[in-house]
Amino acid sequence: MAGAKVFDETYPCTADASNADYGKCPKPVGTIGEMWNGEFGFDVPAIAPPFQYDVHVLAKTADGTTLWELESKFTI
């Protein structure tokens, strides 16, 4: 909010990760051209001020290399 990070969560999507433990994070197969999707939710408090919110979802390899980034901006 107002430039400060208010939520930070990591969902390990690996072959040994449990979907029940990490939300709806499918286990990647690693096939070239593989379609991948997932659901990542977060609650916005009822007292959230009317700002523009900036959400980033990053996919990273086990060594921390960023594969892609999805950004979504919305106003409440």
RODO-2510 file (C-alpha; in nm, 4 decimals, decimal comma):
residues 76
     n   res          X          Y          Z
     1     m     0,0000     0,0000     0,0000
     2     a     0,1343     0,3372    -0,0999
     3     g     0,4506     0,1688    -0,2274
     4     a     0,4988    -0,0666     0,0703
     5     k     0,4882    -0,4457     0,0285
     6     v     0,1977    -0,5830     0,2328
     7     f     0,1947    -0,9482     0,1253
     8     d     0,4663    -1,1906     0,0173
     9     e     0,4057    -1,5631    -0,0263
    10     t     0,5995    -1,8445    -0,1926
    11     y     0,4323    -2,1490    -0,3480
    12     p     0,6852    -2,4208    -0,4352
    13     c     0,5499    -2,5929    -0,7473
    14     t     0,7715    -2,8989    -0,7550
    15     a     0,7173    -3,2679    -0,8058
    16     d     0,7210    -3,3211    -0,4269
    17     a     0,4954    -3,0228    -0,3393
    18     s     0,1440    -3,0977    -0,2232
    19     n    -0,1377    -2,9022    -0,3887
    20     a    -0,3279    -2,9137    -0,0596
    21     d    -0,0355    -2,7476     0,1202
    22     y     0,0367    -2,4783    -0,1380
    23     g    -0,2969    -2,3824    -0,2888
    24     k    -0,3705    -2,4829    -0,6457
    25     c    -0,0158    -2,5113    -0,7704
    26     p     0,0084    -2,7848    -1,0351
    27     k     0,3170    -2,9972    -1,0583
    28     p     0,5026    -2,9021    -1,3781
    29     v     0,5950    -3,1802    -1,6174
    30     g     0,8679    -2,9835    -1,7944
    31     t     0,7582    -3,0654    -2,1481
    32     i     0,8457    -2,8062    -2,4133
    33     g     0,5284    -2,6137    -2,5003
    34     e     0,3534    -2,7343    -2,1851
    35     m     0,0510    -2,5240    -2,0872
    36     w     0,0698    -2,4253    -1,7212
    37     n    -0,1800    -2,2511    -1,4965
    38     g    -0,2385    -2,2076    -1,1288
    39     e    -0,4585    -2,0319    -0,8752
    40     f    -0,3056    -1,8038    -0,6171
    41     g    -0,5408    -1,6139    -0,3915
    42     f    -0,5052    -1,3531    -0,1238
    43     d    -0,7596    -1,1762     0,0927
    44     v    -0,7939    -0,7994     0,0703
    45     p    -0,8877    -0,6608     0,4132
    46     a    -1,2265    -0,4914     0,4408
    47     i    -1,0468    -0,1783     0,5604
    48     a    -0,8203    -0,1603     0,2527
    49     p    -0,7879     0,2029     0,1467
    50     p    -0,8842     0,3064    -0,2069
    51     f    -0,5414     0,2826    -0,3728
    52     q    -0,4083     0,1283    -0,6891
    53     y    -0,2758    -0,2167    -0,5984
    54     d     0,0108    -0,3757    -0,7892
    55     v     0,0341    -0,7569    -0,7791
    56     h     0,3300    -0,9491    -0,9230
    57     v     0,3489    -1,3262    -0,9718
    58     l     0,6982    -1,4529    -1,0547
    59     a     0,7917    -1,8015    -1,1729
    60     k     1,1435    -1,8982    -1,0706
    61     t     1,3632    -2,2017    -1,1053
    62     a     1,4974    -2,3821    -0,7971
    63     d     1,8158    -2,1727    -0,8174
    64     g     1,6156    -1,8455    -0,8203
    65     t     1,6359    -1,7639    -1,1923
    66     t     1,3198    -1,5775    -1,2999
    67     l     1,1350    -1,7541    -1,5823
    68     w     0,8489    -1,5060    -1,6196
    69     e     0,6568    -1,2354    -1,4358
    70     l     0,2870    -1,1519    -1,4416
    71     e     0,1781    -0,8082    -1,3217
    72     s    -0,1754    -0,6976    -1,2442
    73     k    -0,2757    -0,3478    -1,1335
    74     f    -0,6213    -0,2732    -0,9974
    75     t    -0,7935    -0,0084    -0,7899
    76     i    -1,0229    -0,0702    -0,4984
***
